[in-house]
């Protein structure tokens, strides 16, 4: 599974750095590092939609407050 988080300026202002940090911690805590690749990219072109995240090329809008639920539903449940 590949998770890509936008780290462009708009998403950065909306908390993408914290989202990346939380995802990294969750991946480590659940010992999923061998099955989940976490990466970053610049602008995904959907700047109005929050911190843009893709999971295997499927788009999601994530915030610092929703990253835990996102991880449980879109990552952990599908690995």
Rosetta constraint file for C-alpha pairs under 8 A:
AtomPair CA 1 CA 35 HARMONIC 6.20 0.50
AtomPair CA 1 CA 36 HARMONIC 4.86 0.50
AtomPair CA 1 CA 37 HARMONIC 6.20 0.50
AtomPair CA 1 CA 55 HARMONIC 6.98 0.50
AtomPair CA 1 CA 56 HARMONIC 6.05 0.50
AtomPair CA 1 CA 79 HARMONIC 7.16 0.50
AtomPair CA 2 CA 36 HARMONIC 5.80 0.50
AtomPair CA 2 CA 37 HARMONIC 4.72 0.50
AtomPair CA 2 CA 38 HARMONIC 6.12 0.50
AtomPair CA 2 CA 39 HARMONIC 7.60 0.50
AtomPair CA 2 CA 54 HARMONIC 7.91 0.50
AtomPair CA 2 CA 55 HARMONIC 5.72 0.50
AtomPair CA 2 CA 56 HARMONIC 5.20 0.50
AtomPair CA 3 CA 36 HARMONIC 7.20 0.50
AtomPair CA 3 CA 37 HARMONIC 6.04 0.50
AtomPair CA 3 CA 38 HARMONIC 4.89 0.50
AtomPair CA 3 CA 39 HARMONIC 6.20 0.50
AtomPair CA 3 CA 53 HARMONIC 6.94 0.50
AtomPair CA 3 CA 54 HARMONIC 5.63 0.50
AtomPair CA 3 CA 55 HARMONIC 4.60 0.50
AtomPair CA 3 CA 56 HARMONIC 6.47 0.50
AtomPair CA 4 CA 38 HARMONIC 5.98 0.50
AtomPair CA 4 CA 39 HARMONIC 4.76 0.50
AtomPair CA 4 CA 40 HARMONIC 5.14 0.50
AtomPair CA 4 CA 41 HARMONIC 6.65 0.50
AtomPair CA 4 CA 53 HARMONIC 5.56 0.50
AtomPair CA 4 CA 54 HARMONIC 5.20 0.50
AtomPair CA 4 CA 55 HARMONIC 6.62 0.50
AtomPair CA 5 CA 16 HARMONIC 7.05 0.50
AtomPair CA 5 CA 20 HARMONIC 6.94 0.50
AtomPair CA 5 CA 38 HARMONIC 7.81 0.50
AtomPair CA 5 CA 39 HARMONIC 6.33 0.50
AtomPair CA 5 CA 40 HARMONIC 4.76 0.50
AtomPair CA 5 CA 41 HARMONIC 6.23 0.50
AtomPair CA 5 CA 51 HARMONIC 7.41 0.50
AtomPair CA 5 CA 52 HARMONIC 6.07 0.50
AtomPair CA 5 CA 53 HARMONIC 4.51 0.50
AtomPair CA 5 CA 54 HARMONIC 6.67 0.50
AtomPair CA 6 CA 11 HARMONIC 6.22 0.50
AtomPair CA 6 CA 12 HARMONIC 7.76 0.50
AtomPair CA 6 CA 16 HARMONIC 6.79 0.50
AtomPair CA 6 CA 40 HARMONIC 5.70 0.50
AtomPair CA 6 CA 41 HARMONIC 4.98 0.50
AtomPair CA 6 CA 42 HARMONIC 5.38 0.50
AtomPair CA 6 CA 43 HARMONIC 5.96 0.50
AtomPair CA 6 CA 44 HARMONIC 6.54 0.50
AtomPair CA 6 CA 51 HARMONIC 6.58 0.50
AtomPair CA 6 CA 52 HARMONIC 5.40 0.50
AtomPair CA 6 CA 53 HARMONIC 6.24 0.50
AtomPair CA 7 CA 11 HARMONIC 5.87 0.50
AtomPair CA 7 CA 12 HARMONIC 5.41 0.50
AtomPair CA 7 CA 16 HARMONIC 5.91 0.50
AtomPair CA 7 CA 17 HARMONIC 7.15 0.50
AtomPair CA 7 CA 40 HARMONIC 6.13 0.50
AtomPair CA 7 CA 41 HARMONIC 5.85 0.50
AtomPair CA 7 CA 42 HARMONIC 5.34 0.50
AtomPair CA 7 CA 43 HARMONIC 7.09 0.50
AtomPair CA 8 CA 12 HARMONIC 5.80 0.50
AtomPair CA 8 CA 41 HARMONIC 7.26 0.50
AtomPair CA 8 CA 42 HARMONIC 4.54 0.50
AtomPair CA 8 CA 43 HARMONIC 4.99 0.50
AtomPair CA 9 CA 13 HARMONIC 6.20 0.50
AtomPair CA 9 CA 43 HARMONIC 7.85 0.50
AtomPair CA 10 CA 14 HARMONIC 6.54 0.50
AtomPair CA 10 CA 47 HARMONIC 6.03 0.50
AtomPair CA 11 CA 15 HARMONIC 6.37 0.50
AtomPair CA 11 CA 16 HARMONIC 5.49 0.50
AtomPair CA 11 CA 47 HARMONIC 6.75 0.50
AtomPair CA 11 CA 50 HARMONIC 6.22 0.50
AtomPair CA 11 CA 51 HARMONIC 4.72 0.50
AtomPair CA 11 CA 52 HARMONIC 6.83 0.50
AtomPair CA 12 CA 16 HARMONIC 4.78 0.50
AtomPair CA 12 CA 17 HARMONIC 6.31 0.50
AtomPair CA 12 CA 51 HARMONIC 7.57 0.50
AtomPair CA 14 CA 50 HARMONIC 6.41 0.50
AtomPair CA 14 CA 51 HARMONIC 6.17 0.50
AtomPair CA 14 CA 63 HARMONIC 7.44 0.50
AtomPair CA 15 CA 19 HARMONIC 6.30 0.50
AtomPair CA 15 CA 51 HARMONIC 6.87 0.50
AtomPair CA 15 CA 63 HARMONIC 6.96 0.50
AtomPair CA 15 CA 64 HARMONIC 6.31 0.50
AtomPair CA 16 CA 20 HARMONIC 6.11 0.50
AtomPair CA 16 CA 51 HARMONIC 5.72 0.50
AtomPair CA 16 CA 63 HARMONIC 7.88 0.50
AtomPair CA 16 CA 64 HARMONIC 7.81 0.50
AtomPair CA 17 CA 21 HARMONIC 6.26 0.50
AtomPair CA 18 CA 22 HARMONIC 6.07 0.50
AtomPair CA 18 CA 64 HARMONIC 6.45 0.50
AtomPair CA 19 CA 23 HARMONIC 6.07 0.50
AtomPair CA 19 CA 62 HARMONIC 7.79 0.50
AtomPair CA 19 CA 63 HARMONIC 6.98 0.50
AtomPair CA 19 CA 64 HARMONIC 5.56 0.50
AtomPair CA 19 CA 67 HARMONIC 6.49 0.50
AtomPair CA 20 CA 24 HARMONIC 6.06 0.50
AtomPair CA 21 CA 25 HARMONIC 6.25 0.50
AtomPair CA 22 CA 26 HARMONIC 6.15 0.50
AtomPair CA 22 CA 67 HARMONIC 7.24 0.50
AtomPair CA 22 CA 68 HARMONIC 7.93 0.50
AtomPair CA 23 CA 27 HARMONIC 6.02 0.50
AtomPair CA 23 CA 67 HARMONIC 7.29 0.50
AtomPair CA 23 CA 71 HARMONIC 7.30 0.50
AtomPair CA 24 CA 28 HARMONIC 6.16 0.50
AtomPair CA 24 CA 38 HARMONIC 7.40 0.50
AtomPair CA 25 CA 29 HARMONIC 5.96 0.50
AtomPair CA 26 CA 30 HARMONIC 6.06 0.50
AtomPair CA 26 CA 71 HARMONIC 7.67 0.50
AtomPair CA 27 CA 31 HARMONIC 5.97 0.50
AtomPair CA 27 CA 32 HARMONIC 5.16 0.50
AtomPair CA 27 CA 33 HARMONIC 5.98 0.50
AtomPair CA 27 CA 36 HARMONIC 7.35 0.50
AtomPair CA 28 CA 32 HARMONIC 6.31 0.50
AtomPair CA 28 CA 33 HARMONIC 6.25 0.50
AtomPair CA 32 CA 36 HARMONIC 5.79 0.50
AtomPair CA 33 CA 37 HARMONIC 6.86 0.50
AtomPair CA 35 CA 79 HARMONIC 7.25 0.50
AtomPair CA 36 CA 79 HARMONIC 7.94 0.50
AtomPair CA 43 CA 47 HARMONIC 7.43 0.50
AtomPair CA 44 CA 52 HARMONIC 7.00 0.50
AtomPair CA 46 CA 50 HARMONIC 7.97 0.50
AtomPair CA 46 CA 52 HARMONIC 7.06 0.50
AtomPair CA 47 CA 51 HARMONIC 7.72 0.50
AtomPair CA 47 CA 52 HARMONIC 7.47 0.50
AtomPair CA 49 CA 61 HARMONIC 5.97 0.50
AtomPair CA 50 CA 61 HARMONIC 5.57 0.50
AtomPair CA 50 CA 62 HARMONIC 6.41 0.50
AtomPair CA 50 CA 63 HARMONIC 6.73 0.50
AtomPair CA 51 CA 61 HARMONIC 5.61 0.50
AtomPair CA 51 CA 62 HARMONIC 5.25 0.50
AtomPair CA 51 CA 63 HARMONIC 6.04 0.50
AtomPair CA 52 CA 59 HARMONIC 7.07 0.50
AtomPair CA 52 CA 60 HARMONIC 6.07 0.50
AtomPair CA 52 CA 61 HARMONIC 5.02 0.50
AtomPair CA 52 CA 62 HARMONIC 6.45 0.50
AtomPair CA 53 CA 59 HARMONIC 5.89 0.50
AtomPair CA 53 CA 60 HARMONIC 5.14 0.50
AtomPair CA 53 CA 61 HARMONIC 6.10 0.50
AtomPair CA 53 CA 62 HARMONIC 6.74 0.50
AtomPair CA 54 CA 58 HARMONIC 5.02 0.50
AtomPair CA 54 CA 59 HARMONIC 4.47 0.50
AtomPair CA 54 CA 60 HARMONIC 5.83 0.50
AtomPair CA 55 CA 59 HARMONIC 6.75 0.50
AtomPair CA 55 CA 60 HARMONIC 7.71 0.50
AtomPair CA 55 CA 74 HARMONIC 7.57 0.50
AtomPair CA 55 CA 75 HARMONIC 7.77 0.50
AtomPair CA 62 CA 66 HARMONIC 5.98 0.50
AtomPair CA 62 CA 67 HARMONIC 5.98 0.50
AtomPair CA 62 CA 70 HARMONIC 7.18 0.50
AtomPair CA 63 CA 67 HARMONIC 6.02 0.50
AtomPair CA 66 CA 70 HARMONIC 6.08 0.50
AtomPair CA 67 CA 71 HARMONIC 5.99 0.50
AtomPair CA 68 CA 72 HARMONIC 6.34 0.50
AtomPair CA 69 CA 73 HARMONIC 6.12 0.50
AtomPair CA 70 CA 74 HARMONIC 5.57 0.50
AtomPair CA 70 CA 75 HARMONIC 7.29 0.50
AtomPair CA 71 CA 75 HARMONIC 4.95 0.50
AtomPair CA 71 CA 76 HARMONIC 6.06 0.50
AtomPair CA 72 CA 76 HARMONIC 5.00 0.50
AtomPair CA 72 CA 77 HARMONIC 6.01 0.50
AtomPair CA 73 CA 77 HARMONIC 5.49 0.50
AtomPair CA 73 CA 78 HARMONIC 7.59 0.50
AtomPair CA 74 CA 78 HARMONIC 6.28 0.50
AtomPair CA 75 CA 79 HARMONIC 6.11 0.50
